[in-house]
Amino acid sequence: GAEKRRRRPRGEGGVRWSEARQRWIAEKTVGYDPRGKRIVRTGTGTSQSAALRDLRRRIQDYEAGLVAGSEHCRVREAVEDWLRFGQGQAGEATRRRNSDLCKVHVIPKLGERKLRQLEPSEVDRWLEGLAPVLATSTLHRVHSCLNRAVRRAMKRGLVERNVVELAEVPTGRIGRPSKSLTLDQARDVLVLTQSDPLHCYIVTSLLTGARTEEVRALRWRHVHLEGGQMGIPAHLEVWRSVRTGGDTKTRRSRRTLALPELVVVKLREHRARQAAGTLARGRSWDEDALVFPSSEGTEMDAANVRRDFRRALRVVATKQRERHAAGGDAPPALDPADWTPRELRHSFVSLLSDAGLSIEDISRLVGHKGTNVTELVYRKQLRPVIEHGATAMDTLFAARRDDGPRA
């Protein structure tokens, strides 16, 4: 007689034909939830073997900690989820920047790709395609956005590995190099902007080297124009910035700077004008008021400072061109469109370096953790400083034109 058909062992699962779906269905219990309810994984296919293969894949996903249905998740969904829920305490400006980067550079290129099918080579090609149009720093930001989105998807069980971490960020388009004012140009800026409302801001930035976000956050309680006891000079407490949370860029960036006399004079004049305006509006003077507020009394943003700075430089450029046309010995006229407020800080470093100040002192003044950062960021503004050996050798073995060096 015909052999009795062997029953599949318990727990191995079963395969059945679904008339409604016109497909084979393979099912297996893979565990139980906290309520004791069975957790079942199901595979489908046009044949029994195809259904079993699909079932094995789904069981592997379950054992890897991946949630059911994760194979359908696309890159766009992971990115949008991270933008909405995964940025933690990031400020509004950072969130807006990340959203713009993702909407312009990530979602249009990779958004419809299934997250689990994304390959490292695809990420490499994507970054290489962006390299000709984005600066290296922007490339790193775009890569970071996608990397963090996929990392969050891993934590949520949507993908087993993060292929974005395997990609190397290429060198992007060369950006506009930072530059600094020469001594003659700096003198022109200090003199020819006196009638501009931003004049005191420019003087303070150029002569103290404070970052633009630090100057914008200054309040009068941070400014001590009369000095103090025991010979303490007039000084500025650079302890805050307009960054998220109000802290400076790093803890080492917190510093107290003695003020040059010109800055003291300009700040006194600026304070007197502010006090007069405050009294005219029927208000009392507030030591916690911003030193350089916007027209609404709030902290200025970077775009407004950049616009006002270039407006002030247009006056400088006009005066320089007039002087040059009259035959005067003047430096080339500045192009306002080529300059930003942060280059006042670069100019501060350059002028001090030209004056012979050591890189260690410059590093402390600008609030860097050490000289390595100063040399990396401001290498074009620093004079060669490793000259002590040559100077010592010149002293010990002064060259003579007639018979060579003296012993």
matplotlib code that plots the C-alpha trace (Angstrom):
import matplotlib.pyplot as plt

x = [0.0, 0.9, 3.2, 1.6, 2.5, 4.9, 3.6, 5.9, 7.3, 5.7, 7.3, 8.7, 5.8, 3.5, 2.8, -0.6, -2.2, -4.3, -7.0, -7.9, -4.3, -3.3, 0.0, 1.6, 1.7, 4.5, 4.1, 6.1, 5.8, 9.0, 8.2, 5.7, 5.1, 4.8, 1.1, 1.8, 0.5, 2.3, 4.6, 4.2, 6.3, 4.8, 6.4, 4.7, 5.6, 4.3, 5.7, 6.2, 10.0, 9.7, 7.3, 9.8, 12.7, 10.7, 9.8, 13.5, 14.4, 11.7, 12.8, 16.4, 15.1, 13.3, 16.4, 18.4, 16.0, 14.4, 10.7, 8.1, 7.6, 11.0, 11.9, 9.6, 11.2, 12.7, 15.6, 13.1, 11.1, 14.2, 15.4, 12.0, 11.7, 15.2, 14.4, 11.2, 12.2, 16.0, 17.7, 17.6, 18.4, 19.5, 18.5, 16.0, 18.8, 20.5, 17.2, 16.4, 19.8, 19.6, 16.1, 17.3, 20.3, 18.2, 15.4, 17.9, 20.7, 19.5, 15.9, 15.9, 18.9, 18.4, 14.9, 13.1, 15.8, 14.8, 16.9, 17.9, 19.0, 21.2, 24.8, 28.1, 29.0, 25.7, 26.6, 30.1, 28.7, 26.1, 28.9, 31.1, 28.3, 27.9, 31.6, 31.8, 29.0, 29.4, 32.2, 33.9, 32.4, 28.9, 29.6, 30.4, 27.2, 25.1, 26.9, 26.3, 22.5, 22.1, 24.4, 22.4, 19.1, 20.3, 21.8, 18.4, 16.7, 19.1, 18.0, 14.4, 15.0, 14.4, 17.9, 20.6, 23.7, 24.6, 26.3, 26.7, 29.3, 31.5, 31.6, 34.5, 33.6, 35.5, 37.0, 34.4, 34.6, 37.2, 35.4, 36.3, 39.5, 39.4, 41.5, 42.6, 42.9, 46.3, 47.4, 46.5, 43.2, 42.4, 43.2, 40.9, 38.1, 38.4, 38.5, 36.1, 33.2, 32.8, 29.5, 28.0, 25.8, 27.9, 31.1, 31.5, 30.7, 33.5, 36.0, 35.2, 35.5, 38.7, 40.6, 39.5, 39.3, 36.0, 33.9, 30.9, 28.5, 30.3, 30.0, 26.3, 25.6, 27.5, 25.5, 26.6, 27.1, 29.9, 31.6, 33.8, 35.0, 36.3, 38.5, 38.6, 40.7, 44.3, 45.2, 42.7, 42.3, 39.1, 38.0, 35.4, 34.0, 33.6, 31.6, 28.5, 27.5, 24.3, 24.9, 22.2, 22.2, 24.1, 27.5, 30.7, 32.0, 34.1, 34.8, 38.3, 36.6, 35.5, 38.0, 38.4, 40.1, 41.7, 40.3, 42.5, 41.9, 40.2, 37.6, 37.0, 36.4, 34.0, 32.1, 31.6, 30.3, 28.0, 26.7, 26.0, 23.9, 22.0, 21.3, 20.0, 17.7, 16.5, 15.6, 13.9, 11.6, 10.8, 12.7, 15.5, 18.9, 19.3, 22.8, 21.5, 20.7, 22.5, 25.5, 24.7, 20.9, 18.8, 16.3, 13.7, 16.1, 16.8, 20.1, 21.2, 21.4, 24.4, 22.7, 21.9, 25.4, 26.9, 24.6, 25.4, 29.1, 29.2, 27.2, 29.9, 32.6, 31.0, 31.8, 35.4, 35.7, 34.2, 36.7, 39.6, 38.7, 38.4, 41.8, 43.3, 41.8, 43.3, 46.7, 47.0, 49.1, 46.3, 45.7, 43.5, 39.9, 38.0, 35.3, 32.5, 31.0, 34.2, 34.2, 32.3, 32.3, 34.3, 37.3, 37.7, 38.8, 41.2, 42.5, 43.0, 45.2, 47.2, 47.9, 49.1, 51.3, 52.8, 53.5, 55.5, 53.1, 53.8, 51.3, 50.8, 49.5, 47.4, 45.9, 44.8, 43.4, 41.2, 40.0, 41.5, 42.3, 45.8, 48.2, 47.4, 43.9, 45.2, 47.8, 45.2, 42.5, 44.6, 47.7, 47.5, 47.3, 50.3, 53.8, 56.5, 57.2, 59.9, 62.7, 64.3, 66.9, 68.0, 68.2, 70.3, 72.7, 73.0, 74.1, 76.6, 78.0, 77.6, 78.6, 81.4, 81.7, 85.5, 86.4, 83.1, 81.6, 83.5, 84.2]
y = [0.0, 3.6, 4.9, 7.0, 10.7, 11.9, 14.7, 17.7, 17.9, 20.5, 23.9, 23.3, 25.2, 24.4, 25.2, 25.5, 26.7, 29.9, 29.9, 33.5, 34.7, 32.1, 31.6, 29.1, 30.3, 29.1, 29.8, 29.2, 30.2, 31.9, 32.9, 34.3, 37.9, 39.0, 38.1, 34.5, 35.2, 33.4, 35.4, 34.0, 34.7, 34.0, 33.6, 33.4, 32.2, 30.7, 27.4, 25.6, 26.0, 29.7, 30.2, 28.3, 30.5, 33.6, 32.2, 31.5, 35.0, 36.5, 34.2, 35.4, 39.0, 38.2, 36.6, 39.7, 41.9, 43.4, 44.3, 42.8, 44.8, 46.5, 45.2, 47.8, 50.8, 53.3, 55.8, 58.7, 57.3, 56.8, 60.4, 62.0, 60.0, 61.3, 64.9, 64.8, 62.7, 62.0, 65.4, 65.6, 69.1, 70.6, 74.3, 75.6, 76.8, 73.4, 71.6, 74.0, 73.4, 69.6, 69.6, 71.7, 69.4, 66.3, 67.7, 69.0, 66.4, 63.1, 62.4, 63.3, 61.0, 58.1, 58.6, 55.8, 53.2, 50.4, 50.9, 47.3, 47.1, 50.2, 49.3, 51.0, 51.6, 53.5, 55.8, 56.3, 57.2, 59.6, 61.4, 61.6, 63.1, 65.9, 66.6, 69.0, 71.2, 71.1, 72.3, 69.5, 70.7, 70.6, 67.1, 66.0, 67.5, 65.7, 62.4, 62.9, 63.5, 60.2, 58.4, 59.4, 58.6, 55.1, 54.6, 55.5, 53.1, 50.4, 51.1, 50.8, 47.4, 48.5, 47.6, 45.3, 47.4, 50.9, 51.0, 54.8, 54.5, 52.5, 55.4, 57.8, 61.4, 62.8, 66.3, 68.7, 71.9, 74.4, 77.1, 80.8, 81.1, 83.3, 86.4, 89.2, 93.0, 94.5, 97.1, 99.9, 98.4, 97.9, 101.5, 102.6, 100.4, 101.8, 105.5, 105.4, 103.6, 106.0, 107.3, 103.8, 102.3, 99.2, 101.0, 100.1, 96.4, 96.5, 98.1, 95.6, 92.6, 93.7, 94.8, 91.9, 88.9, 87.8, 85.5, 87.1, 84.9, 86.0, 89.7, 89.4, 87.9, 90.5, 92.3, 95.4, 93.4, 91.6, 94.9, 96.6, 99.9, 101.4, 98.5, 97.3, 97.3, 96.1, 97.5, 95.4, 97.1, 97.7, 94.3, 92.2, 88.9, 86.6, 83.9, 83.6, 83.3, 83.1, 79.4, 76.9, 77.0, 80.3, 78.7, 79.5, 77.2, 75.3, 75.6, 76.9, 79.7, 81.3, 84.1, 87.6, 90.1, 93.4, 96.1, 98.4, 102.1, 102.6, 99.9, 101.5, 104.9, 103.5, 101.4, 104.4, 106.5, 103.6, 103.1, 106.8, 106.8, 103.7, 105.1, 108.4, 106.4, 104.3, 107.4, 109.0, 106.0, 106.4, 103.4, 103.0, 101.8, 98.0, 96.5, 93.2, 94.9, 93.7, 95.7, 95.3, 94.6, 94.5, 97.2, 95.2, 94.8, 91.1, 89.4, 90.1, 87.2, 86.4, 87.4, 90.9, 91.5, 90.4, 92.7, 95.7, 95.0, 95.0, 98.3, 99.8, 98.5, 100.1, 103.5, 102.4, 101.2, 104.5, 106.6, 104.4, 104.7, 108.5, 108.6, 106.5, 108.6, 111.7, 110.1, 109.3, 106.4, 104.1, 100.3, 98.7, 99.4, 96.6, 94.7, 94.6, 91.4, 89.5, 90.1, 88.7, 89.7, 86.6, 87.9, 90.6, 87.8, 86.5, 90.1, 90.2, 87.1, 88.3, 91.8, 90.3, 87.8, 90.5, 92.5, 89.6, 88.2, 84.5, 81.9, 80.7, 84.2, 84.5, 81.0, 82.1, 85.4, 83.8, 81.1, 78.0, 74.8, 74.9, 76.2, 73.3, 74.7, 78.2, 76.9, 74.8, 77.5, 80.6, 79.1, 81.7, 84.6, 83.5, 84.6, 81.8, 81.3, 78.6, 81.1, 81.0, 78.5, 80.6, 83.7, 82.0, 80.5, 84.0, 85.3, 82.5, 82.3, 85.8, 85.5, 87.8, 88.7, 88.4, 85.1, 83.3, 82.7, 83.6, 80.8]
z = [0.0, -0.3, 2.4, 5.0, 4.5, 7.2, 9.4, 9.8, 13.4, 15.8, 15.6, 12.1, 10.6, 7.8, 4.1, 2.7, -0.6, -0.4, -3.0, -2.3, -2.8, -5.3, -3.5, -1.2, 2.5, 4.9, 8.6, 11.7, 15.4, 16.3, 19.9, 22.3, 23.4, 27.1, 27.1, 26.0, 22.5, 19.6, 17.4, 13.9, 10.8, 7.4, 4.0, 0.6, -2.9, -6.1, -5.1, -1.8, -1.9, -2.7, 0.3, 2.6, 1.4, 2.1, 5.5, 6.3, 5.4, 7.7, 10.5, 10.1, 10.3, 13.5, 15.0, 14.0, 15.9, 12.8, 13.0, 10.7, 7.5, 7.8, 4.3, 2.9, 4.7, 2.3, 2.9, 2.7, 5.6, 7.8, 7.0, 7.7, 11.0, 12.1, 11.1, 13.2, 16.2, 16.2, 16.6, 20.4, 21.7, 18.4, 18.0, 15.5, 13.1, 13.1, 12.5, 9.6, 8.1, 8.4, 6.9, 3.9, 3.3, 3.4, 1.2, -1.4, -1.4, 0.3, -0.5, -4.2, -4.8, -2.4, -0.9, -2.8, -2.3, 0.1, 3.2, 3.6, -0.1, 0.1, -0.7, 0.3, -3.4, -3.9, -1.0, -2.4, -5.8, -4.2, -2.3, -5.4, -7.4, -4.7, -4.4, -7.4, -6.1, -2.3, 0.0, 2.0, 5.2, 3.7, 2.3, 5.9, 7.1, 4.4, 5.1, 8.9, 8.3, 6.4, 8.8, 11.8, 10.1, 9.3, 12.8, 14.3, 11.9, 13.2, 16.8, 15.7, 14.1, 10.5, 9.1, 10.3, 9.5, 8.6, 5.3, 5.4, 8.1, 5.6, 3.1, 2.9, 2.4, -0.6, -0.8, -2.0, -4.0, -2.9, -0.9, -0.7, 1.3, 4.4, 4.3, 6.6, 6.4, 6.1, 8.6, 6.2, 5.3, 9.0, 9.7, 6.9, 8.2, 11.7, 10.5, 7.5, 9.2, 12.1, 10.9, 10.4, 13.1, 13.1, 13.8, 17.5, 16.6, 14.0, 16.4, 19.1, 16.8, 15.1, 18.2, 20.5, 18.1, 19.6, 17.4, 15.8, 17.8, 21.0, 20.2, 19.3, 22.7, 24.8, 27.5, 29.3, 32.5, 30.7, 29.8, 32.5, 31.0, 34.3, 35.1, 38.7, 41.9, 42.2, 38.8, 36.8, 33.4, 31.5, 30.2, 28.5, 29.7, 26.7, 28.5, 26.3, 22.7, 20.6, 20.1, 21.3, 25.1, 25.2, 25.8, 24.0, 21.3, 23.8, 27.5, 26.7, 24.7, 27.9, 28.5, 29.9, 27.6, 28.5, 26.2, 24.0, 24.7, 21.4, 22.2, 25.6, 24.0, 21.4, 23.9, 26.2, 23.3, 22.2, 25.8, 26.1, 22.9, 24.0, 27.4, 25.9, 23.6, 26.5, 28.5, 25.5, 25.4, 29.1, 30.3, 32.9, 32.0, 32.1, 32.7, 31.3, 27.9, 24.8, 23.7, 20.1, 19.8, 16.6, 15.9, 17.9, 20.9, 20.3, 19.4, 15.8, 13.5, 11.3, 8.1, 9.4, 10.7, 7.4, 5.5, 7.8, 7.7, 3.9, 3.9, 6.1, 3.8, 0.8, 2.4, 2.9, -0.7, -2.1, -0.1, -1.1, -4.8, -4.5, -2.8, -5.5, -8.3, -6.7, -6.9, -3.2, -1.9, -0.9, -0.6, -3.2, -2.7, -0.7, -2.5, 0.2, -1.3, -0.6, 3.1, 6.1, 9.8, 10.8, 8.8, 11.4, 13.7, 11.0, 10.7, 14.5, 14.3, 11.3, 12.8, 16.1, 14.3, 12.1, 15.3, 16.7, 19.3, 20.0, 18.7, 22.3, 23.3, 20.1, 20.9, 24.3, 23.1, 20.5, 22.9, 21.3, 23.2, 22.0, 19.3, 17.0, 16.4, 15.8, 13.3, 11.5, 11.2, 10.8, 9.1, 6.3, 8.7, 10.8, 10.2, 10.2, 13.9, 13.9, 13.4, 16.9, 15.8, 12.8, 14.9, 17.5, 14.9, 13.3, 16.7, 17.3, 13.8, 12.3, 8.6, 7.4, 3.7, 3.6, 5.2, 6.0, 9.5, 12.7, 15.1]

ax = plt.figure().add_subplot(projection="3d")
ax.plot(x, y, z, "-o")
ax.set_aspect("equal")
plt.show()
